[in-house]
Structures are given as structure tokens and as C-alpha cells.
């Protein structure tokens, strides 16, 4: 019996040792495989995410008052539009631009997306507030001037803050 134990104990130790080594190697190989899969996915996803950051930055740029008004001025009838017409068109432009880019939210962090939503909501509120505050009898041109002047007088705009946060997040990919 003692002779058998002389052979069995070392054999069990060797078998356990081999199993531990193989198990460790298997785990390391699995980690390496996961890393390679993740790296390959990043090669595909990174360009898509960068395009999303570009599109969202364009969204923010296009929904600033100057950009929207400049676009409106390509319409030959812009000078005859009332304050209400311009207000309605500006709100529609913000909504359309946002709706067109809504799918990009899956490529940015929740914080950046919330900041973009806030910029959209604050722009709509700003457009409405300026329309209410403008003097009765003012022309559409007066309203446009008021929008542009008032937009930059309150320090950093929601669009600038959202754009900065978007840029900061995009830099982490580079």
C-alpha cells in the first residue's frame, strides 16, 4: 500500500500541476483572443464614430442663429417674412436638423448626447423668448438682428458647451 502511495501521490501532483498550467494558459489565450476581437472591432467602429462626431458638430453649427439666418437669406422672400414666420421657420430648422441626426446618439456618450439635447431645447426656448420680447410692429429683419446680437451676449452658449464636450470626447479616440 505504501509503495502504491509512492507512485500515486507524485502522479496526482503532476496531474494537478499540468491542469493548473493548462488552465492558466487557456485563460491567457482567451484574454488575448478577446483583446484581438476588440481591437478589430475598434478598427471598424472608430471611423464610424468619428463620422458621428462630425455630423453632430455640424448639427450644432447649423442650428446656431447666424447659420440658420444665413440659410434663410437664400430665399428671395426672406425680407417680407414676419417675426412669426421667421420664428416658425427657425424652430422647424432646429427640429429637422436634429431629427436628421438623431441616430448618431448611439456613437457618443450619454453625457454628450444629453448636452446636445440641452442645446437643442435651449435654442428652441431662446427663439421663442426673443420672439416674445421683440417690440410689437418689428420686422422679421429686426427679429433676426435681435437673435444674432442676443445669442452671444450671455457668455458661453449651450451650443459652444456641447461642441466642446463633443470635441473632448472625440479626442479620446485619436
SERO-4910 file (N, C-alpha, C, O; in steps of 0.05 Angstrom, whole numbers):
BEGIN
 pado doro    nc1    nc2    nc3   cac1   cac2   cac3    cc1    cc2    cc3    oc1    oc2    oc3
  Unk    A     16    -24      0      0      0      0     17     25      0     12     45    -14
  Unk    A     39     24     16     57     47     18     71     50     -9     76     73    -17
  Unk    A     77     28    -22     90     30    -48     72     43    -69     81     59    -86
  Unk    A     46     37    -67     27     49    -86     25     79    -81     24     95   -100
  Unk    A     25     87    -56     23    116    -50     48    131    -60     46    154    -67
  Unk    A     71    117    -61     95    130    -71     92    138   -100    103    157   -110
  Unk    A     75    122   -114     71    128   -143     47    146   -148     47    163   -166
  Unk    A     26    142   -131      1    157   -136      4    186   -128     -5    204   -143
  Unk    A     16    192   -105     18    220    -96     34    237   -116     24    258   -124
  Unk    A     58    229   -125     71    245   -146     55    247   -172     56    268   -185
  Unk    A     41    226   -179     25    227   -204      2    247   -201     -3    263   -219
  Unk    A    -11    247   -178    -32    267   -173    -21    295   -173    -33    313   -185
  Unk    A      2    299   -161     14    326   -160     21    335   -189     16    358   -196
  Unk    A     32    317   -205     39    323   -232     13    330   -248     13    349   -263
  Unk    A     -7    313   -245    -32    318   -259    -45    345   -252    -53    360   -269
  Unk    A    -46    351   -226    -57    377   -216    -40    400   -227    -50    420   -236
  Unk    A    -14    396   -227      4    417   -237      0    422   -267     -1    445   -276
  Unk    A     -3    401   -282     -8    404   -311    -35    417   -316    -37    434   -333
  Unk    A    -55    409   -300    -81    421   -303    -80    451   -298    -92    467   -312
  Unk    A    -66    459   -276    -64    487   -269    -50    503   -291    -58    525   -298
  Unk    A    -29    491   -302    -14    505   -323    -32    508   -348    -33    529   -360
  Unk    A    -46    487   -356    -63    488   -379    -86    508   -375    -93    523   -393
  Unk    A    -97    507   -351   -119    525   -345   -110    555   -347   -124    571   -358
  Unk    A    -87    560   -336    -75    587   -337    -70    595   -366    -76    618   -374
  Unk    A    -58    577   -381    -53    583   -409    -79    588   -425    -80    606   -442
  Unk    A    -99    572   -419   -124    575   -433   -137    603   -427   -146    616   -445
  Unk    A   -136    611   -402   -147    637   -394   -131    660   -407   -143    679   -417
  Unk    A   -105    657   -408    -89    678   -421    -95    679   -451    -96    701   -463
  Unk    A    -98    656   -464   -104    655   -492   -132    667   -497   -136    681   -517
  Unk    A   -151    662   -480   -178    673   -482   -177    704   -480   -190    718   -495
  Unk    A   -161    714   -461   -158    743   -458   -146    755   -483   -154    776   -492
  Unk    A   -126    741   -494   -112    751   -518   -132    751   -541   -132    770   -557
  Unk    A   -148    731   -544   -168    729   -565   -189    751   -562   -196    764   -582
  Unk    A   -198    756   -538   -217    778   -533   -205    805   -540   -218    822   -552
  Unk    A   -180    809   -533   -166    834   -539   -164    838   -569   -169    860   -579
  Unk    A   -158    817   -584   -155    819   -613   -182    825   -626   -184    841   -644
  Unk    A   -203    812   -616   -230    817   -626   -238    846   -621   -250    860   -639
  Unk    A   -232    856   -597   -239    884   -590   -223    903   -608   -234    923   -617
  Unk    A   -198    897   -613   -181    914   -629   -191    915   -658   -191    936   -671
  Unk    A   -199    892   -668   -210    891   -696   -236    907   -697   -241    921   -717
  Unk    A   -253    904   -677   -278    919   -677   -273    949   -676   -287    964   -689
  Unk    A   -253    957   -661   -246    986   -659   -238    997   -686   -243   1020   -693
  Unk    A   -224    980   -702   -216    989   -729   -240    995   -746   -239   1013   -763
  Unk    A   -261    981   -742   -286    985   -758   -302   1007   -746   -313   1024   -760
  Unk    A   -305   1008   -719   -323   1026   -706   -312   1054   -704   -327   1074   -706
  Unk    A   -286   1057   -700   -274   1083   -697   -280   1103   -720   -288   1125   -715
  Unk    A   -277   1094   -745   -284   1113   -766   -314   1121   -766   -321   1143   -772
  Unk    A   -331   1102   -759   -360   1108   -758   -365   1127   -735   -381   1146   -739
  Unk    A   -353   1123   -713   -356   1142   -690   -346   1170   -697   -358   1190   -690
  Unk    A   -323   1171   -711   -313   1197   -719   -332   1212   -738   -336   1236   -735
  Unk    A   -345   1197   -756   -365   1210   -774   -389   1219   -757   -400   1240   -763
  Unk    A   -396   1204   -737   -418   1213   -719   -410   1239   -705   -427   1257   -703
  Unk    A   -386   1241   -695   -377   1266   -682   -378   1289   -702   -386   1311   -695
  Unk    A   -370   1284   -727   -370   1304   -747   -399   1313   -753   -404   1337   -754
  Unk    A   -417   1294   -755   -445   1301   -761   -457   1317   -738   -472   1336   -743
  Unk    A   -451   1308   -714   -463   1322   -691   -451   1350   -688   -465   1369   -680
  Unk    A   -426   1354   -695   -414   1381   -694   -427   1398   -716   -432   1422   -711
  Unk    A   -433   1386   -739   -447   1401   -760   -476   1408   -750   -485   1430   -756
  Unk    A   -489   1390   -737   -515   1396   -725   -514   1420   -708   -531   1438   -710
  Unk    A   -494   1421   -690   -492   1444   -672   -486   1470   -687   -496   1491   -680
  Unk    A   -469   1468   -707   -462   1492   -722   -486   1501   -739   -490   1525   -740
  Unk    A   -500   1483   -750   -523   1491   -768   -547   1502   -752   -563   1515   -764
  Unk    A   -548   1496   -727   -571   1505   -711   -565   1529   -694   -580   1536   -676
  Unk    A   -543   1542   -700   -538   1568   -687   -552   1590   -703   -556   1587   -727
  Unk    A   -561   1611   -690   -577   1631   -704   -565   1642   -729   -578   1645   -749
  Unk    A   -539   1649   -729   -526   1660   -753   -528   1642   -776   -534   1650   -799
  Unk    A   -522   1616   -771   -523   1597   -793   -551   1593   -804   -555   1592   -829
  Unk    A   -570   1591   -786   -598   1588   -796   -608   1612   -811   -621   1610   -831
  Unk    A   -601   1636   -801   -610   1661   -814   -596   1664   -841   -608   1672   -860
  Unk    A   -570   1658   -842   -555   1659   -867   -569   1641   -888   -571   1648   -911
  Unk    A   -577   1617   -879   -590   1598   -897   -617   1609   -906   -625   1606   -929
  Unk    A   -632   1622   -888   -658   1633   -894   -655   1656   -915   -673   1660   -931
  Unk    A   -633   1670   -914   -629   1693   -932   -625   1684   -961   -625   1701   -979
  Unk    A   -622   1658   -966   -621   1649   -994   -648   1649  -1007   -650   1648  -1032
  Unk    A   -669   1650   -991   -697   1651  -1001   -702   1680  -1009   -699   1698   -992
  Unk    A   -710   1685  -1033   -714   1713  -1042   -736   1728  -1027   -737   1752  -1027
  Unk    A   -754   1713  -1013   -776   1726   -999   -770   1731   -970   -787   1739   -954
  Unk    A   -745   1728   -961   -738   1730   -933   -743   1757   -921   -750   1759   -898
  Unk    A   -741   1778   -937   -744   1805   -926   -774   1811   -920   -780   1829   -905
  Unk    A   -792   1796   -933   -820   1802   -928   -833   1784   -906   -857   1786   -901
  Unk    A   -816   1768   -894   -827   1749   -874   -831   1764   -847   -816   1781   -839
  Unk    A   -852   1756   -833   -858   1767   -807   -842   1754   -786   -828   1734   -790
  Unk    A   -843   1765   -762   -829   1754   -739   -839   1725   -734   -823   1707   -729
  Unk    A   -865   1721   -736   -876   1694   -731   -867   1674   -752   -862   1651   -746
  Unk    A   -866   1684   -777   -857   1666   -799   -828   1657   -794   -821   1634   -797
  Unk    A   -811   1676   -787   -783   1670   -782   -780   1652   -757   -765   1633   -758
  Unk    A   -795   1658   -736   -794   1641   -712   -802   1613   -719   -788   1594   -712
  Unk    A   -824   1609   -734   -833   1583   -742   -812   1568   -758   -807   1544   -755
  Unk    A   -800   1583   -777   -780   1570   -795   -755   1562   -780   -744   1541   -784
  Unk    A   -747   1579   -761   -723   1573   -745   -728   1548   -728   -711   1530   -726
  Unk    A   -751   1547   -715   -758   1523   -699   -759   1498   -716   -750   1477   -707
  Unk    A   -770   1501   -740   -771   1478   -758   -743   1469   -766   -738   1445   -767
  Unk    A   -726   1488   -772   -698   1481   -779   -684   1466   -757   -670   1446   -761
  Unk    A   -688   1475   -732   -675   1462   -709   -686   1434   -707   -671   1415   -704
  Unk    A   -712   1431   -709   -725   1404   -707   -716   1385   -729   -709   1362   -724
  Unk    A   -716   1395   -754   -708   1378   -776   -679   1370   -775   -672   1347   -780
  Unk    A   -662   1389   -768   -633   1383   -766   -628   1362   -745   -613   1343   -748
  Unk    A   -642   1365   -722   -639   1347   -700   -649   1319   -708   -636   1299   -704
  Unk    A   -673   1318   -720   -685   1293   -728   -668   1278   -748   -666   1253   -747
  Unk    A   -655   1293   -765   -638   1281   -786   -613   1267   -773   -603   1248   -785
  Unk    A   -605   1277   -751   -580   1267   -738   -585   1251   -713   -566   1244   -698
  Unk    A   -609   1244   -707   -616   1231   -682   -602   1204   -679   -596   1196   -656
  Unk    A   -598   1190   -700   -587   1163   -699   -557   1164   -689   -547   1143   -682
  Unk    A   -545   1187   -690   -517   1189   -682   -513   1185   -652   -490   1182   -642
  Unk    A   -535   1186   -637   -533   1184   -608   -520   1157   -599   -509   1156   -577
  Unk    A   -522   1137   -615   -511   1111   -607   -481   1110   -607   -468   1092   -596
  Unk    A   -468   1130   -620   -439   1131   -622   -426   1150   -602   -401   1150   -600
  Unk    A   -441   1165   -587   -430   1183   -567   -439   1176   -539   -458   1160   -536
  Unk    A   -425   1186   -520   -432   1180   -492   -459   1193   -485   -468   1211   -498
  Unk    A   -471   1183   -464   -496   1193   -454   -493   1223   -446   -512   1238   -451
  Unk    A   -471   1230   -434   -466   1258   -426   -466   1277   -450   -478   1298   -449
  Unk    A   -452   1269   -471   -451   1286   -495   -478   1288   -508   -487   1310   -516
  Unk    A   -493   1266   -509   -519   1266   -521   -538   1284   -505   -553   1299   -517
  Unk    A   -537   1282   -479   -554   1299   -462   -547   1329   -466   -565   1346   -466
  Unk    A   -521   1335   -470   -513   1362   -475   -524   1372   -501   -531   1396   -504
  Unk    A   -524   1355   -521   -535   1363   -548   -565   1367   -545   -576   1386   -557
  Unk    A   -579   1350   -531   -608   1354   -526   -613   1380   -512   -632   1395   -519
  Unk    A   -597   1386   -493   -600   1412   -478   -595   1435   -497   -610   1455   -495
  Unk    A   -575   1434   -514   -570   1455   -533   -594   1459   -552   -602   1481   -557
  Unk    A   -606   1437   -561   -630   1439   -578   -653   1452   -563   -666   1470   -574
  Unk    A   -658   1443   -539   -680   1453   -524   -676   1483   -517   -695   1499   -518
  Unk    A   -652   1490   -510   -647   1518   -503   -648   1536   -527   -656   1559   -525
  Unk    A   -641   1525   -551   -643   1541   -575   -672   1546   -581   -679   1568   -589
  Unk    A   -689   1526   -579   -718   1530   -584   -729   1550   -564   -745   1567   -572
  Unk    A   -722   1547   -539   -732   1566   -519   -722   1595   -525   -737   1614   -522
  Unk    A   -697   1597   -533   -685   1623   -540   -700   1636   -563   -707   1660   -562
  Unk    A   -706   1621   -584   -720   1631   -607   -748   1641   -599   -756   1662   -607
  Unk    A   -761   1626   -582   -788   1633   -573   -787   1658   -555   -803   1676   -557
  Unk    A   -767   1659   -537   -765   1682   -518   -759   1708   -534   -771   1729   -528
  Unk    A   -742   1706   -553   -735   1730   -569   -760   1740   -585   -763   1764   -589
  Unk    A   -776   1721   -594   -800   1729   -609   -820   1743   -591   -834   1761   -599
  Unk    A   -821   1734   -566   -840   1746   -546   -829   1774   -538   -845   1792   -535
  Unk    A   -803   1776   -535   -791   1802   -525   -790   1824   -546   -787   1847   -540
  Unk    A   -791   1816   -571   -787   1837   -592   -811   1856   -592   -834   1848   -587
  Unk    A   -805   1881   -598   -826   1902   -597   -848   1896   -617   -842   1887   -640
  Unk    A   -872   1902   -610   -894   1899   -630   -889   1916   -654   -879   1939   -652
  Unk    A   -895   1906   -677   -891   1921   -702   -863   1918   -714   -857   1930   -735
  Unk    A   -846   1903   -701   -819   1899   -711   -820   1881   -736   -838   1864   -739
  Unk    A   -800   1884   -753   -799   1868   -777   -784   1842   -772   -771   1839   -751
  Unk    A   -786   1825   -791   -771   1800   -790   -741   1805   -789   -726   1791   -775
  Unk    A   -732   1826   -803   -704   1833   -803   -695   1842   -775   -673   1836   -766
  Unk    A   -712   1858   -761   -706   1866   -734   -703   1842   -716   -686   1841   -698
  Unk    A   -721   1823   -719   -720   1798   -703   -694   1783   -708   -682   1773   -689
  Unk    A   -686   1781   -733   -661   1767   -739   -637   1781   -726   -620   1768   -715
  Unk    A   -637   1807   -728   -615   1822   -715   -614   1818   -685   -593   1814   -673
  Unk    A   -638   1819   -673   -640   1815   -644   -631   1787   -636   -616   1784   -616
  Unk    A   -638   1767   -652   -629   1740   -646   -599   1738   -646   -586   1727   -627
  Unk    A   -587   1748   -667   -558   1746   -670   -543   1761   -648   -524   1751   -636
  Unk    A   -553   1785   -642   -540   1801   -621   -543   1789   -593   -524   1787   -578
  Unk    A   -567   1779   -587   -572   1769   -560   -559   1742   -556   -553   1734   -533
  Unk    A   -555   1727   -577   -545   1699   -574   -517   1698   -561   -512   1681   -544
  Unk    A   -500   1717   -568   -473   1715   -558   -467   1734   -534   -445   1736   -525
  Unk    A   -488   1746   -524   -483   1765   -501   -483   1751   -474   -476   1764   -454
  Unk    A   -492   1726   -473   -494   1713   -447   -471   1694   -441   -475   1674   -427
  Unk    A   -447   1699   -451   -424   1682   -446   -425   1657   -464   -435   1658   -487
  Unk    A   -415   1635   -454   -415   1610   -469   -443   1601   -475   -460   1599   -457
  Unk    A   -448   1596   -501   -474   1587   -509   -477   1557   -504   -456   1543   -503
  Unk    A   -501   1546   -502   -504   1517   -500   -492   1502   -523   -482   1480   -519
  Unk    A   -493   1514   -547   -481   1501   -570   -450   1499   -566   -438   1479   -573
  Unk    A   -438   1520   -557   -409   1520   -553   -401   1500   -532   -381   1486   -535
  Unk    A   -416   1498   -511   -410   1479   -489   -413   1451   -500   -396   1434   -495
  Unk    A   -435   1445   -514   -439   1418   -526   -417   1412   -546   -407   1389   -546
  Unk    A   -410   1431   -562   -389   1426   -582   -362   1420   -569   -347   1403   -578
  Unk    A   -356   1435   -548   -331   1430   -533   -331   1402   -521   -310   1388   -522
  Unk    A   -353   1394   -509   -354   1367   -497   -352   1346   -519   -340   1325   -515
  Unk    A   -364   1351   -542   -363   1333   -565   -334   1330   -575   -325   1308   -580
  Unk    A   -320   1352   -577   -292   1352   -585   -275   1337   -565   -257   1321   -573
  Unk    A   -279   1342   -540   -263   1329   -519   -267   1298   -521   -247   1283   -519
  Unk    A   -291   1290   -525   -296   1261   -527   -284   1249   -552   -273   1227   -552
  Unk    A   -285   1264   -574   -274   1254   -600   -243   1252   -597   -232   1234   -609
  Unk    A   -231   1270   -582   -202   1268   -579   -193   1243   -565   -170   1233   -570
  Unk    A   -210   1231   -549   -203   1206   -536   -200   1183   -555   -186   1163   -549
  Unk    A   -212   1185   -579   -209   1164   -599   -183   1167   -615   -174   1147   -626
  Unk    A   -172   1190   -615   -148   1194   -631   -123   1186   -617   -101   1188   -628
***
